Amino acid sequence: MGQFTEAVQKLYIAYFNRPADVSGLKYWEKQIESGKISIEGAAQSFSEQIEYQRSYGAKSTTEVVRSLYQNLFAREPDSSGLQYWVKQIDSKAVSIGNAALAITNGATPYSQDARVILNKLNFSSDFTNKLDTPTKAATYESSTGFQTMNAIMSSISAYGE
């Protein structure tokens, strides 16, 4: 596991509610480790990818922020948090990437939110590590594989699966 594996897995969870695919994980880790992009830059770049556009392109900022909270914490955002992030993004005070990163890293330690992220992160890391052959990795890298894992990830809570 690389130095930035956890950070990259968290971005996949935040944006897509699924474990990283092997090629994506390796790509983003290499970009960050080499200094070609920062974690913040990677977070923003995720919001510019085709998968993001397919998932969120037609959605309002409110819907995107709600999705981030669901993906990360398995819950709706509180109204003040939702209003804050929508205002910050819509006013261009922060990018969606910086908001996603801040929301991801904003869970209070030992809280229910932190437990959900930890459970999703552990599951994602274990899953990606098991894609240890090119055949296994290729099987996952499809819209069907991603949708299946999204459904599984949606069942993970602070108390496990």
C-alpha positions in Angstrom: 0.0 0.0 0.0 1.4 3.4 -1.0 1.7 6.5 1.1 -1.4 8.1 -0.6 -3.6 5.0 -0.9 -5.9 6.0 1.9 -6.4 9.5 0.5 -7.1 8.2 -3.0 -9.5 5.6 -1.7 -11.4 8.3 0.3 -11.8 10.3 -2.9 -13.3 7.3 -4.7 -15.7 6.8 -1.8 -16.6 10.5 -1.6 -17.3 10.9 -5.3 -18.4 7.4 -6.4 -19.2 5.4 -3.3 -17.0 2.6 -4.5 -13.5 1.1 -4.0 -10.8 2.4 -6.3 -10.1 0.3 -9.3 -6.5 -0.9 -9.5 -5.4 1.2 -12.5 -7.1 4.3 -11.1 -5.5 3.8 -7.7 -2.0 3.4 -9.2 -2.5 6.3 -11.5 -3.5 8.8 -8.8 -0.9 7.5 -6.3 1.8 8.0 -8.9 0.6 11.5 -9.8 0.6 12.6 -6.1 3.8 10.8 -5.1 5.7 12.3 -8.1 4.5 15.8 -7.1 2.6 16.2 -10.5 -0.6 16.9 -8.5 -1.5 17.5 -4.9 -4.2 15.8 -3.0 -6.3 18.9 -3.5 -5.6 18.9 -7.2 -6.6 15.2 -7.4 -9.8 15.9 -5.5 -10.6 18.7 -8.0 -9.6 16.5 -11.0 -12.1 13.7 -9.8 -14.8 16.3 -10.4 -13.7 16.7 -14.0 -13.7 13.0 -14.9 -16.2 11.3 -17.1 -17.5 9.1 -14.2 -18.3 12.3 -12.2 -20.0 13.9 -15.2 -22.2 10.8 -15.7 -23.1 10.7 -12.0 -23.5 14.4 -11.2 -23.4 16.4 -14.4 -27.1 17.2 -14.4 -27.5 17.6 -10.6 -27.7 20.7 -8.6 -25.0 21.7 -6.1 -27.4 20.7 -3.4 -27.8 17.2 -4.8 -24.0 16.8 -5.2 -23.4 17.8 -1.6 -26.1 15.4 -0.4 -24.5 12.7 -2.4 -21.1 13.4 -0.9 -22.6 13.1 2.6 -24.5 9.9 1.7 -21.4 8.3 0.1 -19.1 9.3 3.0 -21.3 9.1 6.1 -24.4 7.1 5.0 -26.6 10.0 6.0 -28.2 13.2 4.9 -26.2 16.4 5.7 -27.5 18.6 8.5 -29.2 21.7 7.1 -26.6 24.1 8.2 -23.8 22.0 6.7 -25.7 21.6 3.5 -26.4 25.3 3.2 -22.8 26.2 4.1 -21.2 23.9 1.4 -23.8 24.8 -1.3 -23.1 28.6 -0.7 -19.3 28.0 -0.7 -19.4 26.1 -4.0 -22.0 28.2 -5.8 -20.1 31.5 -4.8 -16.9 29.9 -6.1 -15.3 30.5 -2.6 -14.2 26.8 -2.8 -14.2 24.3 -5.7 -16.2 21.1 -5.5 -12.9 19.3 -5.1 -11.9 21.3 -2.1 -15.4 20.9 -0.6 -15.3 17.1 -1.1 -11.9 16.9 0.5 -12.9 19.1 3.4 -16.1 17.1 4.0 -14.1 13.8 3.7 -11.6 15.0 6.3 -14.1 16.8 8.5 -15.5 13.9 10.4 -14.9 14.3 14.1 -12.6 11.5 15.4 -14.4 8.6 17.0 -17.8 9.9 15.8 -20.3 7.8 13.9 -19.3 9.6 10.7 -15.6 8.7 11.3 -16.7 5.0 11.9 -18.6 4.9 8.6 -15.7 6.3 6.7 -13.3 3.9 8.4 -15.5 0.9 7.6 -15.9 2.0 4.0 -12.2 2.7 3.7 -11.2 -0.7 5.2 -13.7 -2.5 2.9 -12.4 -0.6 -0.1 -8.8 -1.2 0.7 -9.4 -5.0 1.2 -11.4 -5.2 -2.0 -8.9 -3.4 -4.2 -6.0 -5.5 -2.7 -7.8 -8.6 -3.7 -7.8 -7.5 -7.4 -4.4 -9.0 -7.6 -4.4 -10.4 -11.1 -5.1 -8.5 -14.4 -8.2 -10.7 -14.9 -9.7 -9.8 -11.5 -8.8 -6.1 -12.0 -10.4 -6.0 -15.5 -13.5 -7.7 -14.3 -14.1 -5.0 -11.8 -13.3 -2.1 -14.2 -16.8 -2.0 -15.8 -19.9 0.0 -15.2 -21.6 -3.2 -13.9 -18.7 -3.8 -11.5 -18.8 -0.2 -10.3 -22.6 -0.3 -9.8 -22.4 -3.5 -7.9 -19.8 -2.2 -5.5 -21.7 1.1 -5.1 -24.7 -0.9 -3.9 -22.5 -2.9 -1.5 -20.9 0.3 -0.2 -24.3 1.9 0.4 -25.0 -0.9 2.9 -21.9 -0.1 5.0 -22.6 1.8 8.2 -20.8 2.7 11.4 -21.5 -0.8 12.6 -20.2 -2.6 9.5 -22.1 -4.2 6.6 
